[in-house]
Amino acid sequence: MLDQLNQNYFSPYMIFINGGYWMSDAEIMEKFGLEGYELITYEKGREIKRKAIFITEDDEWTHVMDDLSYHLWHNKELRKRLQALSKDFDIFICSVGDCDDSFDFTYYRNGEIIREYVVEDPHFKGGEVVKDLGEPFPIETEALKEKDIYVKVTTIAKSLGINLHHTKEKVRVYEKVEKKERKWKIFRRFS
């Protein structure tokens, strides 16, 4: 993922926290309920084999990006945690399908969903809007005309002031460290 990073990065699921730069990476992971991640030094050509998250920031927004296996997206508790965190920070999240043209975005403010738009398109036939809550963003009509689903959601992100241009040096990579398997001897007491 990072070897392709030039000015823009790609992540299938992105979380942007306005003002989140006041939190450390450890605090962000704690708020997200993520445990067992360690900062790694990324080297060109290194394959990231475990679950990973990528964190960076611009002047106003902290960016948390999922790995290509969508492990954050699949985290059932994360959306609840994001909504709770949005009592203190505006949060914009967006995702794109891995093997289809589905996409979605949600904007939280003051603990509430202000805007949510979800399109399911598993058969590449234009998609079906399955959720459309709140007032559309001013740029939304134009953004949704884009052919590329990633461009659709990132155009909206940019309209909120989210700067998507970063260098590899500014992106911090955290890999999930799995608990080592423990071998327990079982002793049984027979009477």
C-alpha distance (Angstrom), angle and dihedral (degrees) to the residues before:
residue distance angle dihedral
M1 . . .
L2 3.80 . .
D3 3.81 95.9 .
Q4 3.80 87.6 66.4
L5 3.80 91.3 48.7
N6 3.76 111.5 113.9
Q7 3.78 110.9 141.1
N8 3.81 98.6 -30.2
Y9 3.76 128.7 41.6
F10 3.77 130.6 -149.4
S11 3.76 125.3 -134.6
P12 3.79 125.6 157.1
Y13 3.82 91.6 -140.8
M14 3.79 123.6 31.8
I15 3.78 132.2 -178.2
F16 3.79 120.8 -163.9
I17 3.81 121.3 -167.5
N18 3.81 116.8 -164.8
G19 3.80 107.1 -139.6
G20 3.78 90.8 4.3
Y21 3.80 89.1 128.9
W22 3.81 85.6 87.7
M23 3.82 87.2 71.3
S24 3.78 124.6 73.5
D25 3.79 119.3 -126.2
A26 3.82 88.1 -105.8
E27 3.81 90.8 54.1
I28 3.81 91.0 49.4
M29 3.79 91.7 51.3
E30 3.80 90.2 47.2
K31 3.83 91.2 50.9
F32 3.82 88.7 49.1
G33 3.82 91.0 49.3
L34 3.79 92.4 -118.4
E35 3.79 118.1 150.0
G36 3.77 135.0 177.5
Y37 3.80 100.2 34.4
E38 3.76 123.3 138.6
L39 3.78 130.8 -167.0
I40 3.78 111.7 -110.9
T41 3.75 131.5 -163.2
Y42 3.76 106.4 -119.2
E43 3.78 116.8 -140.7
K44 3.79 125.2 -171.7
G45 3.77 110.9 -90.2
R46 3.79 94.2 16.0
E47 3.76 111.5 141.9
I48 3.76 114.7 -138.9
K49 3.79 103.2 -140.5
R50 3.77 101.2 173.2
K51 3.76 133.7 58.5
A52 3.77 109.1 -69.4
I53 3.77 142.0 179.7
F54 3.77 127.0 -157.4
I55 3.81 122.5 -147.0
T56 3.79 130.1 -170.0
E57 3.78 137.3 138.1
D58 3.75 145.3 -147.1
D59 3.81 126.1 -152.2
E60 3.82 93.5 -70.0
W61 3.81 111.1 11.5
T62 3.79 134.5 58.4
H63 3.82 111.4 -143.3
V64 3.81 121.5 -148.2
M65 3.79 113.3 -174.6
D66 3.77 129.1 -167.6
D67 3.79 125.8 -133.7
L68 3.79 121.5 -110.8
S69 3.81 92.0 -92.1
Y70 3.83 91.6 65.9
H71 3.80 93.1 -129.9
L72 3.83 92.7 153.6
W73 3.81 91.2 46.6
H74 3.82 89.6 53.4
N75 3.82 92.4 50.4
K76 3.81 102.3 110.0
E77 3.81 95.0 -161.5
L78 3.79 96.2 49.4
R79 3.82 97.6 81.1
K80 3.82 90.5 53.2
R81 3.79 90.2 49.1
L82 3.81 91.3 48.7
Q83 3.78 91.7 50.9
A84 3.82 89.9 50.8
L85 3.82 91.0 47.3
S86 3.80 89.1 51.5
K87 3.81 88.7 71.3
D88 3.81 84.5 77.5
F89 3.82 103.0 26.0
D90 3.80 137.1 29.7
I91 3.81 108.0 -114.2
F92 3.80 129.7 -163.0
I93 3.80 119.2 -171.1
C94 3.77 129.1 -179.1
S95 3.77 138.3 172.5
V96 3.77 140.5 -175.5
G97 3.79 129.8 -153.9
D98 3.77 120.8 -97.1
C99 3.80 98.3 -146.3
D100 3.78 102.0 11.0
D101 3.80 141.4 38.8
S102 3.81 97.1 -97.4
F103 3.81 117.4 131.0
D104 3.78 141.1 164.7
F105 3.77 143.9 -178.3
T106 3.79 134.1 -166.6
Y107 3.79 131.4 -170.6
Y108 3.80 119.7 -158.1
R109 3.80 126.6 -166.2
N110 3.81 130.4 168.0
G111 3.79 91.0 -1.8
E112 3.81 92.9 -56.3
I113 3.78 135.6 103.5
I114 3.81 105.6 -111.6
R115 3.81 96.6 176.5
E116 3.80 132.2 8.4
Y117 3.77 126.4 171.6
V118 3.80 124.1 174.6
V119 3.80 127.3 -178.7
E120 3.79 121.9 -174.1
D121 3.79 114.6 -160.0
P122 3.81 110.0 159.8
H123 3.83 93.0 153.3
F124 3.83 100.4 45.1
K125 3.80 92.5 -117.3
G126 3.78 100.4 129.2
G127 3.76 96.8 -77.2
E128 3.75 135.9 -112.7
V129 3.79 123.7 -100.5
V130 3.80 103.6 -127.5
K131 3.80 97.5 171.7
D132 3.79 130.0 26.8
L133 3.81 113.0 165.4
G134 3.79 127.9 165.1
E135 3.78 134.2 1.9
P136 3.81 116.1 -38.1
F137 3.79 118.1 -112.8
P138 3.83 113.6 -104.0
I139 3.84 91.0 -111.9
E140 3.80 94.5 43.3
T141 3.81 100.2 96.3
E142 3.80 90.8 53.8
A143 3.81 93.8 41.2
L144 3.80 92.7 52.9
K145 3.81 90.5 55.3
E146 3.80 89.6 66.7
K147 3.80 114.1 107.3
D148 3.81 96.2 -143.3
I149 3.82 112.3 74.3
Y150 3.81 92.0 -149.5
V151 3.81 90.3 54.7
K152 3.82 89.7 50.1
V153 3.80 94.6 58.1
T154 3.80 97.1 36.3
T155 3.82 91.3 50.5
I156 3.79 87.9 58.6
A157 3.82 91.0 45.8
K158 3.81 90.5 52.1
S159 3.81 90.5 49.7
L160 3.82 87.6 60.5
G161 3.79 90.4 56.8
I162 3.81 96.3 -98.1
N163 3.80 109.5 149.4
L164 3.79 109.0 -146.3
H165 3.82 96.5 -175.3
H166 3.80 112.6 104.6
T167 3.76 140.8 145.3
K168 3.79 126.7 -127.1
E169 3.77 89.5 -110.6
K170 3.81 91.5 64.2
V171 3.81 96.1 49.2
R172 3.79 115.6 89.2
V173 3.81 116.1 -153.5
Y174 3.79 121.7 -150.5
E175 3.78 119.8 -171.6
K176 3.77 124.8 -160.5
V177 3.76 111.5 -113.7
E178 3.77 108.8 -149.6
K179 3.76 117.8 -141.4
K180 3.74 109.6 -100.1
E181 3.73 113.4 -110.5
R182 3.73 110.5 -102.0
K183 3.72 120.5 -145.1
W184 3.75 108.8 -147.4
K185 3.73 122.9 -169.1
I186 3.73 110.8 -139.9
F187 3.75 116.0 -142.4
R188 3.75 117.8 -165.3
R189 3.68 124.8 -162.9
F190 3.73 113.9 -145.0
S191 3.76 120.0 -163.4
